[in-house]
Amino acid sequence: MYTSRGKSFVCPFFKWDGRKKNGAYVIKCERGRLELPDKAAYNFVADKFCAAKDGRSWEDCPIAIAAQKYYERTEKNEEN
């Protein structure tokens, strides 16, 4: 589990977060990247998906869903 900005990130696809020189907040995942305009937007996304208190809401994140489907496809192709 990764902790940053007072949040514990539970999503297994989460890599890092940070800020750009222009002030935007960035959340980087294994298969995607979000650039958010301000701290309120960052907190909304992080609290809803990446660091949700219930520990499972990351499964509803479109980036996590796409990553899971990608890994399923690549594993299936490796088996064939």
DSSP file (Angstrom, degrees, kcal/mol; ACC not computed):
  #  RESIDUE AA STRUCTURE BP1 BP2  ACC     N-H-->O    O-->H-N    N-H-->O    O-->H-N    TCO  KAPPA ALPHA  PHI   PSI    X-CA   Y-CA   Z-CA
    1    1 A M              0   0    0      0, 0.0     2,-0.4     0, 0.0     9,-0.2   0.000 360.0 360.0 360.0 140.1    0.0    0.0    0.0
    2    2 A Y  E     -A    9   0A   0      7,-1.2     7,-3.7     2,-0.0     2,-0.5  -0.883 360.0-157.6-108.7 135.1    1.3    3.5   -0.9
    3    3 A T  E     +A    8   0A   0     -2,-0.4     2,-0.3     5,-0.3     5,-0.2  -0.959  24.0 150.8-117.0 130.2    0.6    6.5    1.3
    4    4 A S  E >   +A    7   0A   0      3,-2.2     3,-2.1    -2,-0.5    -2,-0.0  -0.978  63.5   4.7-155.2 142.8    0.7   10.1   -0.1
    5    5 A R  T 3  S-     0   0    0     -2,-0.3     3,-0.1     1,-0.3    -1,-0.0   0.827 130.9 -55.2  51.9  36.1   -1.0   13.3    0.7
    6    6 A G  T 3  S+     0   0    0      1,-0.2     2,-0.4     0, 0.0    -1,-0.3   0.607 115.6 112.4  77.4  12.0   -2.7   11.7    3.7
    7    7 A K  E <   -A    4   0A   0     -3,-2.1    -3,-2.2     2,-0.0     2,-0.7  -0.909  60.4-142.0-119.3 145.2   -4.2    8.9    1.7
    8    8 A S  E     -A    3   0A   0     -2,-0.4     2,-0.5    43,-0.3    -5,-0.3  -0.921  22.7-143.6-104.4 109.9   -3.5    5.2    1.6
    9    9 A F  E     +A    2   0A   0     -7,-3.7    -7,-1.2    -2,-0.7    42,-0.3  -0.626  23.9 174.8 -80.2 119.8   -3.8    4.0   -2.0
   10   10 A V        +     0   0    0     40,-2.1    41,-0.2    -2,-0.5    -1,-0.2   0.592  41.7 110.8-101.0 -15.2   -5.3    0.5   -2.1
   11   11 A C    >   -     0   0    0     39,-1.6     3,-1.1     1,-0.2    39,-0.1  -0.434  62.0-145.3 -65.6 128.7   -5.6    0.1   -5.9
   12   12 A P  T 3  S+     0   0    0      0, 0.0    -1,-0.2     0, 0.0    38,-0.0   0.659  98.1  55.2 -70.3 -13.7   -3.1   -2.5   -7.1
   13   13 A F  T 3  S+     0   0    0     16,-0.1    17,-2.2    37,-0.0    18,-0.1   0.527  80.0 114.5 -94.8  -7.3   -2.6   -0.6  -10.4
   14   14 A F  E <   +B   29   0B   0     -3,-1.1    15,-0.2    15,-0.2     3,-0.1  -0.408  33.0 169.3 -65.8 136.0   -1.6    2.7   -8.6
   15   15 A K  E     -     0   0B   0     13,-2.8     2,-0.3     1,-0.4    14,-0.2   0.762  54.1 -38.1-112.3 -56.7    2.1    3.7   -9.3
   16   16 A W  E     -B   28   0B   0     12,-1.5    12,-3.2   -14,-0.0    -1,-0.4  -0.980  42.6-143.5-162.9 167.9    2.6    7.3   -8.0
   17   17 A D  E     +B   27   0B   0     -2,-0.3     2,-0.3    10,-0.2    10,-0.2  -0.937  29.2 139.5-136.2 163.4    1.1   10.7   -7.7
   18   18 A G  E     -B   26   0B   0      8,-2.0     8,-3.0    -2,-0.3     2,-0.4  -0.967  41.3 -90.6-176.5-171.2    2.5   14.2   -7.9
   19   19 A R  E     -B   25   0B   0     -2,-0.3     6,-0.2     6,-0.2     2,-0.2  -0.959  26.2-137.8-127.9 146.1    2.2   17.7   -9.1
   20   20 A K    >   -     0   0    0      4,-2.7     3,-2.0    -2,-0.4     6,-0.0  -0.519  33.5-104.3 -93.3 167.0    3.3   19.4  -12.3
   21   21 A K  T 3  S+     0   0    0      1,-0.3    -1,-0.1    -2,-0.2    -2,-0.0   0.796 121.4  60.5 -60.9 -28.4    4.9   22.8  -12.6
   22   22 A N  T 3  S-     0   0    0      2,-0.1    -1,-0.3     1,-0.1    -3,-0.0   0.451 122.3-106.3 -80.5   1.6    1.6   24.2  -13.8
   23   23 A G  S <  S+     0   0    0     -3,-2.0    -2,-0.1     1,-0.3    -1,-0.1   0.314  73.5 140.2  94.5  -8.2   -0.1   23.1  -10.5
   24   24 A A        -     0   0    0     -5,-0.1    -4,-2.7     1,-0.1     2,-0.4  -0.366  49.4-128.7 -69.0 148.4   -2.0   20.2  -12.0
   25   25 A Y  E     -BC  19  36B   0     11,-2.6    11,-3.7    -6,-0.2     2,-0.4  -0.796  22.6-157.3 -96.6 141.3   -2.2   17.0   -9.9
   26   26 A V  E     -BC  18  35B   0     -8,-3.0    -8,-2.0    -2,-0.4     2,-0.5  -0.964  13.1-168.8-124.9 135.6   -1.2   13.7  -11.5
   27   27 A I  E     -BC  17  34B   0      7,-2.3     7,-2.9    -2,-0.4     2,-0.5  -0.992  14.7-160.9-119.1 121.1   -2.2   10.1  -10.7
   28   28 A K  E     +BC  16  33B   0    -12,-3.2   -13,-2.8    -2,-0.5   -12,-1.5  -0.896  10.9 179.5-108.2 128.2   -0.2    7.5  -12.5
   29   29 A C  E >   -BC  14  32B   0      3,-2.9     3,-0.7    -2,-0.5   -15,-0.2  -0.681  45.0 -97.6-115.5 171.4   -1.4    3.9  -12.9
   30   30 A E  T 3  S+     0   0    0    -17,-2.2   -16,-0.1     1,-0.2    -1,-0.0   0.882 122.5  20.7 -57.3 -39.4    0.1    0.9  -14.6
   31   31 A R  T 3  S+     0   0    0    -18,-0.1     2,-0.3    32,-0.1    -1,-0.2   0.112 128.0  24.3-121.0  20.6   -2.0    1.4  -17.7
   32   32 A G  E <   -C   29   0B   0     -3,-0.7    -3,-2.9     2,-0.0     2,-0.3  -0.990  54.8-141.0-170.5 173.5   -3.1    5.1  -17.5
   33   33 A R  E     -C   28   0B   0     -2,-0.3     2,-0.5    -5,-0.2    -5,-0.2  -0.973  10.4-158.6-150.3 131.2   -2.4    8.6  -16.2
   34   34 A L  E     -C   27   0B   0     -7,-2.9    -7,-2.3    -2,-0.3     2,-0.6  -0.945   0.2-164.2-112.7 132.5   -4.8   11.2  -15.0
   35   35 A E  E     -C   26   0B   0     -2,-0.5    -9,-0.2    -9,-0.2   -16,-0.0  -0.973  14.5-167.0-113.7 118.0   -4.0   14.9  -14.9
   36   36 A L  E     -C   25   0B   0    -11,-3.7   -11,-2.6    -2,-0.6     6,-0.1  -0.840  21.9-134.0-111.8 142.6   -6.4   16.8  -12.7
   37   37 A P  S    S-     0   0    0      0, 0.0     2,-0.3     0, 0.0    -1,-0.1   0.767  77.5  -2.1 -71.2 -27.3   -6.8   20.6  -12.6
   38   38 A D  S  > S-     0   0    0    -14,-0.1     4,-2.2   -13,-0.1     5,-0.1  -0.926  77.6 -89.4-155.2 176.8   -6.8   21.1   -8.8
   39   39 A K  H  > S+     0   0    0     -2,-0.3     4,-3.0     1,-0.2     5,-0.2   0.841 119.5  57.8 -65.0 -34.0   -6.6   19.5   -5.4
   40   40 A A  H  > S+     0   0    0      2,-0.2     4,-2.1     1,-0.2    -1,-0.2   0.923 109.4  44.5 -62.1 -44.0  -10.4   19.2   -5.2
   41   41 A A  H  > S+     0   0    0      2,-0.2     4,-2.3     1,-0.2     5,-0.2   0.908 113.8  50.9 -66.5 -41.5  -10.5   17.1   -8.4
   42   42 A Y  H  X S+     0   0    0     -4,-2.2     4,-2.9     1,-0.2     5,-0.3   0.942 111.0  48.1 -59.3 -48.9   -7.5   15.1   -7.2
   43   43 A N  H  X S+     0   0    0     -4,-3.0     4,-2.7     1,-0.2     5,-0.3   0.889 110.0  52.9 -61.1 -39.8   -9.2   14.4   -3.8
   44   44 A F  H  X S+     0   0    0     -4,-2.1     4,-2.0    -5,-0.2    -1,-0.2   0.956 115.3  39.0 -60.8 -51.3  -12.5   13.4   -5.5
   45   45 A V  H  X>S+     0   0    0     -4,-2.3     4,-2.5     2,-0.2     5,-0.8   0.939 118.4  47.5 -66.7 -47.7  -10.8   10.8   -7.8
   46   46 A A  I  <>S+     0   0    0     -4,-2.9     5,-3.8    -5,-0.2    -2,-0.2   0.917 116.3  43.9 -61.5 -44.4   -8.4    9.5   -5.2
   47   47 A D  I  <5S+     0   0    0     -4,-2.7     6,-0.3    -5,-0.3    -1,-0.2   0.835 116.4  47.3 -70.8 -32.2  -11.1    9.2   -2.5
   48   48 A K  I  <5S-     0   0    0     -4,-2.0    -2,-0.2    -5,-0.3    -1,-0.2   0.864 135.8  -4.7 -77.2 -36.9  -13.6    7.6   -4.9
   49   49 A F  I ><5S+     0   0    0     -4,-2.5     3,-0.9    -5,-0.2     9,-0.3   0.739 127.0  44.0-122.4 -65.6  -11.3    5.0   -6.5
   50   50 A C  I 3 <S+     0   0    0     -5,-0.8   -40,-2.1     1,-0.3   -39,-1.6   0.858 129.0  17.1 -63.8 -42.6   -7.6    4.9   -5.7
   51   51 A A  T 3 <S+     0   0    0     -5,-3.8   -43,-0.3   -42,-0.3    -1,-0.3  -0.113  82.9 163.5-124.9  34.2   -7.7    5.3   -1.9
   52   52 A A    X   -     0   0    0     -3,-0.9     3,-1.5     1,-0.1    -4,-0.1  -0.267  42.3-131.3 -61.0 139.0  -11.3    4.5   -1.1
   53   53 A K  T 3  S+     0   0    0     -6,-0.3    -1,-0.1     1,-0.3    -5,-0.1   0.795 106.3  59.8 -62.0 -29.8  -12.0    3.7    2.6
   54   54 A D  T 3  S-     0   0    0      1,-0.1    -1,-0.3     0, 0.0    -2,-0.1   0.641 100.4-137.9 -76.6 -11.7  -13.9    0.6    1.7
   55   55 A G  S <  S+     0   0    0     -3,-1.5    -2,-0.1     1,-0.1    -1,-0.1   0.418  86.7  68.8  76.0  -2.9  -10.8   -0.8    0.0
   56   56 A R    >   +     0   0    0      2,-0.1     3,-2.1     1,-0.1     4,-0.2   0.496  62.2  94.1-124.9  -8.0  -12.7   -2.1   -3.1
   57   57 A S  G >  S+     0   0    0      1,-0.3     3,-2.0     2,-0.2     4,-0.3   0.701  70.2  78.3 -64.4 -16.9  -13.9    0.9   -5.0
   58   58 A W  G >  S+     0   0    0      1,-0.3     3,-1.4    -9,-0.3    -1,-0.3   0.797  80.9  69.8 -59.7 -24.9  -10.8    0.7   -7.2
   59   59 A E  G <  S+     0   0    0     -3,-2.1    -1,-0.3     1,-0.3    -2,-0.2   0.679  95.9  52.9 -66.9 -16.0  -12.6   -2.1   -9.0
   60   60 A D  G <  S+     0   0    0     -3,-2.0    -1,-0.3    -4,-0.2    -2,-0.2   0.478  82.9 111.5 -94.2  -5.0  -15.1    0.4  -10.4
   61   61 A C    <>  -     0   0    0     -3,-1.4     4,-2.6    -4,-0.3     5,-0.2  -0.526  67.6-139.4 -72.2 130.6  -12.3    2.7  -11.8
   62   62 A P  H  > S+     0   0    0      0, 0.0     4,-2.2     0, 0.0     5,-0.1   0.841 103.2  51.5 -61.4 -32.9  -12.3    2.7  -15.6
   63   63 A I  H  > S+     0   0    0      2,-0.2     4,-2.3     1,-0.2     5,-0.1   0.920 111.5  46.6 -69.9 -42.2   -8.5    2.6  -15.7
   64   64 A A  H  > S+     0   0    0     -6,-0.2     4,-2.6     2,-0.2    -1,-0.2   0.899 112.5  50.4 -64.8 -40.7   -8.4   -0.4  -13.3
   65   65 A I  H  X S+     0   0    0     -4,-2.6     4,-2.5     2,-0.2    -2,-0.2   0.935 111.6  47.8 -62.4 -46.2  -11.1   -2.2  -15.4
   66   66 A A  H  X S+     0   0    0     -4,-2.2     4,-2.3    -5,-0.2    -2,-0.2   0.895 111.6  50.9 -62.6 -39.6   -9.2   -1.6  -18.6
   67   67 A A  H  X S+     0   0    0     -4,-2.3     4,-2.5     2,-0.2    -2,-0.2   0.922 110.3  49.0 -64.3 -44.0   -5.9   -2.8  -17.0
   68   68 A Q  H  X S+     0   0    0     -4,-2.6     4,-2.4     1,-0.2    -2,-0.2   0.930 112.3  47.8 -60.8 -45.3   -7.6   -6.0  -15.8
   69   69 A K  H  X S+     0   0    0     -4,-2.5     4,-2.4     2,-0.2    -1,-0.2   0.892 110.6  52.5 -64.2 -38.9   -9.1   -6.7  -19.2
   70   70 A Y  H  X S+     0   0    0     -4,-2.3     4,-2.6     2,-0.2     5,-0.2   0.945 110.9  46.4 -60.4 -48.7   -5.7   -6.0  -20.8
   71   71 A Y  H  X S+     0   0    0     -4,-2.5     4,-2.3     1,-0.2     5,-0.2   0.882 111.2  52.3 -64.4 -37.7   -4.0   -8.5  -18.5
   72   72 A E  H  X S+     0   0    0     -4,-2.4     4,-2.3    -5,-0.2    -1,-0.2   0.928 111.6  47.0 -61.8 -44.6   -6.7  -11.1  -19.1
   73   73 A R  H  X S+     0   0    0     -4,-2.4     4,-2.4     1,-0.2    -2,-0.2   0.921 113.4  47.2 -63.5 -44.9   -6.3  -10.7  -22.9
   74   74 A T  H  X S+     0   0    0     -4,-2.6     4,-1.8     1,-0.2    -1,-0.2   0.873 112.6  49.2 -69.4 -35.2   -2.5  -11.0  -22.8
   75   75 A E  H  X S+     0   0    0     -4,-2.3     4,-1.4    -5,-0.2    -1,-0.2   0.912 111.4  49.9 -66.4 -41.5   -2.6  -14.0  -20.5
   76   76 A K  H  X S+     0   0    0     -4,-2.3     4,-1.1     1,-0.2    -2,-0.2   0.901 110.7  49.9 -63.8 -41.1   -5.1  -15.7  -22.8
   77   77 A N  H  < S+     0   0    0     -4,-2.4    -1,-0.2     1,-0.2    -2,-0.2   0.849 107.9  53.6 -66.0 -34.0   -2.9  -15.0  -25.9
   78   78 A E  H  < S+     0   0    0     -4,-1.8    -1,-0.2     1,-0.2    -2,-0.2   0.814 105.7  53.9 -69.5 -29.4    0.1  -16.4  -24.1
   79   79 A E  H  <        0   0    0     -4,-1.4    -1,-0.2     1,-0.2    -2,-0.2   0.781 360.0 360.0 -74.3 -27.1   -1.8  -19.6  -23.4
   80   80 A N     <        0   0    0     -4,-1.1    -1,-0.2    -3,-0.1    -2,-0.2   0.448 360.0 360.0 -85.4 360.0   -2.7  -20.1  -27.1
